[in-house]
Amino acid sequence: MSRVAVTGAAGFVGSHVAEALVARGDEVVGIDAFIDYYPRPTKEGNLSGLLDSDRFRFVEADLRTAALEPILDGLDAIVHEAAMPGLPRSWSDFDLYVSCNLVAVERLLAAARAVGVRRILHVSTSSVYGLEAVGDETMPTRPVSPYGVTKLAAEHLVLANVDTFGLDAVITRYFSIYGPRQRPDMAYHRFTESLLDDEPITVFGDGLQTRSNTYVEDAVAGTLAALDRGRAGEIYNIGGGEVISVLDAIGILARALGREPRVEHGPPRPGDQRHTAADTTKAREQLGYRPTVGPNDGLVRQATWQRQRRAVG
């Protein structure tokens, strides 16, 4: 059993990671600031399966300003899921992304060093690669959004701590995570809501852009594997095993819900990636990571979850 902090524990992936750690017997300290990227009640709902566990403790704290050493003291590891996500807002509110995605990381790393946290898993993103994220971890990094720039800078900050202070830190790069609890602003969530409401679906660009979708259970499995077995200073792609276009994904969601999609196209968003396809060979060889849920199954699960949530809400 380990004592693990999960930052961003009320978020989409963070809540799933915290649940998986608790389920395997770890003690978890969940940290979240409820920054207003999407409604607080939605994020509080993400915690509902955790709050009754005697192995979970929640701390509402902002990594940018809170005294972190008392929160982290006595812990064995940190899974740093917290970040300011999303592309469009990063162009108009750069200071927010710098503070959440870089300043907060520096404060977290400094506090971890001060209290002797042994292990840190830093979660990054395929957005650091840039317009085309197709390949392995040796691909050039040339992000095309301020979001991607701040996440890449945070990676370098983590690696500087590894090289300078001997910090035992590992980095994962997520590729297009989806599934139950997906953020309301994310594409598959928006598409599903539009289908349920029989409203037109807005697709930015031609819809032929492709994604290496990662179902959230696979993302969690890769995260825990990196936490347990990742090598200090190494970076691992965590992606799904299949690539799918945006229009094909809409087709799967529509069939799952028994709806006929009406697609309207808008201009491409600045900073959107054209294609992503994660080469996860390194994660497979060093971590034993093997994604098991493909988009034909995973998208049906997400659509079913969103429809059922409405039925009980």
Secondary structure, DSSP 8 states (H G I E B T S, - for coil): --EEEEETTTSHHHHHHHHHHHHTT-EEEEEE---TTS-HHHHHHHTTTTTT-TTEEEEE--TTTS--HHHHTT-SEEEE------SHHHHH-HHHHHIIIIIHHHHHHHHHHHHT--EEEEEEEGGGT-SEEEE-TTS----SSHHHHHHHHHHHHHHHHHHHH---EEEEEE--EESTT--TTSHHHHHHHHHHTT--EEEES-S--EE--EEHHHHHHHHHHHHHH--TT-EEEE--S--EEHHHHHHHHHHHHT----EEEE---TT--SEEEE--HHHHHHH-------HHHHHHHHHHHHHHHHHH-
